[in-house]
Amino acid sequence: MLRRLVGMLARDRGQRFERAVAFASGGSVPFGLQAPAPGLSFENDHTRRCSDRPVGTRNSGLAPDGIKHLLGPNVAERRAVILAPDGSVIRRHAGSFTDATTEGAVWECPSNVRTVFGHQGAHDAILIVDLAVFATLAAAVEWLHAFRYDFPEVVVIAGFEQFAGHDMSCERFLMADASVKLPVSRTALALAVSAAMTNHAFTMPLRRL
């Protein structure tokens, strides 16, 4: 199952890889995915030391009207959480997105994000994840799949440099409601968040099965 989920998240592009792992995507189209080289990976979440405080919180002011329009009126009633490593392009957009919601924070430790949702609840929440925060793609898929199972009500957007392109469809609904190729513009990320909310509502009955 894990190898199939990995296949749904990425395509082999021959970059920054050293060890091949076989999997199938779409049920019948085989191709190879390779794990990131250790020197190019972030530390494993279980071994790195993480602060128990968010590395960023919402900024003052309002998001640009154009971004608000793309996000849609329902976003204003939600809270946004960003999980991304230092230097991630997603963190550059944090101010605009968190200011368009009721509350927002930026974290760089996956286990802390789970703890926050466990304590504060996950109702009406949006999670934007840069998969580079995980040591390997397989670890990212496993975490996302478990997170989706434990917090099905959270709208999830995944970002990754190795994605072939943006995907606003429901193809990866077992892990995320939409995905973007990094780096991503603020406008494209806003469209992904909007699409993710629609996809989330559509796939909720499937995920409950």
C-alpha positions in Angstrom: 0.0 0.0 0.0 2.8 2.4 0.9 4.5 2.0 -2.4 1.2 2.6 -4.3 0.7 5.8 -2.2 4.2 7.0 -3.1 3.3 6.4 -6.7 0.3 8.6 -6.4 2.5 11.4 -5.1 5.4 11.6 -7.4 7.0 10.7 -10.7 10.6 9.7 -11.3 12.3 12.7 -12.8 15.9 11.5 -12.2 16.9 14.4 -9.9 18.5 14.2 -6.5 18.0 10.5 -6.2 20.1 7.5 -5.5 18.1 4.4 -4.6 15.3 3.0 -6.7 11.9 1.8 -5.3 9.4 0.1 -7.6 5.7 1.1 -7.5 2.7 1.5 -9.7 0.5 4.6 -10.3 -3.0 4.6 -11.7 -3.2 0.8 -11.1 -1.4 -0.3 -14.2 1.3 2.1 -15.2 4.6 1.0 -13.7 7.5 3.3 -13.2 10.3 3.9 -10.7 10.7 6.3 -7.8 14.0 6.8 -6.1 14.6 8.0 -2.5 16.4 11.3 -1.9 20.2 11.0 -1.3 21.0 11.3 2.5 23.1 14.5 1.9 20.1 16.2 0.4 17.5 15.3 2.9 16.3 16.9 6.1 16.8 15.1 9.3 14.2 12.5 10.3 11.5 13.9 12.5 12.2 11.3 15.1 15.8 12.2 15.5 15.9 16.0 15.1 15.2 18.4 18.0 12.1 20.4 17.4 10.9 23.5 19.2 7.5 23.1 20.9 6.6 26.6 19.6 5.6 27.7 16.1 8.4 29.3 14.1 6.0 31.9 12.8 2.5 33.3 13.5 0.1 35.4 11.5 1.2 38.9 10.5 -0.8 42.0 11.0 -2.7 43.5 8.2 -4.9 41.9 5.5 -4.1 39.7 2.5 -4.4 41.4 -0.9 -7.9 41.5 -2.3 -6.9 39.4 -5.3 -5.7 36.6 -3.0 -8.8 36.8 -0.9 -10.9 36.5 -4.1 -9.0 33.4 -5.2 -9.2 31.8 -1.8 -12.9 32.4 -1.6 -15.1 33.6 1.3 -15.1 30.3 3.3 -11.3 30.6 3.9 -11.8 33.5 6.2 -13.7 31.3 8.7 -10.8 28.7 8.8 -7.4 28.6 10.5 -4.3 27.9 8.5 -1.2 25.8 9.6 1.9 25.7 7.5 4.4 22.8 7.9 7.6 23.7 6.1 11.4 23.7 6.6 13.4 26.9 6.9 13.8 28.5 3.5 10.7 26.9 2.0 9.0 29.1 -0.6 5.7 28.3 1.1 6.8 30.2 4.2 7.3 33.3 2.1 3.6 33.3 1.4 2.6 32.6 5.0 1.7 36.2 5.9 -0.9 36.6 3.1 -2.5 33.2 3.7 -2.6 33.3 7.5 -3.9 36.8 7.5 -6.8 35.7 5.3 -7.9 33.3 8.0 -9.0 33.5 11.6 -5.6 32.2 12.8 -2.4 30.9 11.4 1.0 29.5 12.4 4.1 28.1 10.8 5.8 24.9 12.1 8.8 23.0 11.0 8.3 19.8 13.0 5.6 17.3 11.9 5.1 15.8 15.3 4.3 19.2 16.8 1.7 19.7 14.1 -0.1 16.5 15.1 0.1 17.6 18.8 -1.4 21.0 18.0 -4.3 19.4 16.1 -4.8 16.9 18.9 -5.0 19.6 21.5 -6.8 22.3 19.6 -9.0 20.2 17.4 -9.0 20.0 13.6 -12.4 21.5 12.7 -12.2 24.1 9.9 -8.4 23.8 9.6 -6.2 24.0 6.5 -2.7 22.4 6.5 -0.2 23.4 3.8 2.9 21.0 3.8 6.2 21.3 2.0 7.3 17.6 1.8 10.9 18.7 2.1 10.3 18.8 5.8 10.5 15.0 5.9 13.7 12.9 5.5 12.3 10.9 2.6 9.3 10.9 0.3 8.2 7.6 1.7 8.2 9.1 5.2 6.1 12.0 3.9 3.6 9.7 2.3 3.3 7.6 5.5 2.9 10.7 7.6 0.3 12.3 5.3 -1.7 9.0 5.1 -1.7 8.6 8.9 -2.6 12.3 9.4 -5.5 12.0 7.0 -6.8 9.0 8.8 -6.5 10.7 12.3 -7.7 14.1 11.2 -10.0 13.6 8.2 -11.7 17.0 8.6 -8.4 18.9 7.8 -8.0 20.3 4.3 -4.5 19.4 3.1 -2.3 20.9 0.4 1.0 19.2 -0.4 4.0 20.9 -2.1 7.1 19.3 -3.5 9.9 20.2 -5.8 9.8 16.9 -7.6 6.1 17.0 -8.6 5.7 17.2 -12.4 3.3 20.0 -12.0 0.3 21.4 -10.0 -2.6 18.9 -9.4 -5.9 20.4 -8.5 -7.7 17.1 -8.9 -8.7 14.5 -6.4 -6.2 11.9 -7.6 -4.1 12.1 -4.5 -7.0 12.4 -2.0 -5.7 9.6 0.2 -2.9 12.0 1.2 -3.9 15.5 0.1 -6.8 17.5 -1.4 -4.5 19.3 -3.9 -0.8 19.5 -4.6 1.6 22.0 -6.1 5.0 21.9 -7.6 7.5 24.0 -5.8 8.5 26.8 -6.1 4.9 28.1 -6.4 3.5 31.6 -6.9 1.2 33.0 -4.3 -1.6 33.0 -6.9 -1.2 29.3 -7.8 -1.0 28.4 -4.1 -4.2 30.3 -3.5 -6.0 28.5 -6.3 -4.7 25.2 -4.9 -6.2 26.0 -1.5 -9.5 26.9 -3.1 -9.5 23.7 -5.1 -8.5 21.7 -2.1 -11.5 22.8 -0.1 -13.9 21.7 -2.9 -12.0 18.4 -3.4 -12.1 17.8 0.4 -15.9 18.0 0.6 -16.2 15.8 -2.5 -13.9 13.0 -1.3 -15.0 13.0 2.4 -17.6 10.2 1.8 -14.9 8.1 -0.1 -12.4 8.5 2.8 -15.0 7.5 5.3 -15.4 4.2 3.5 
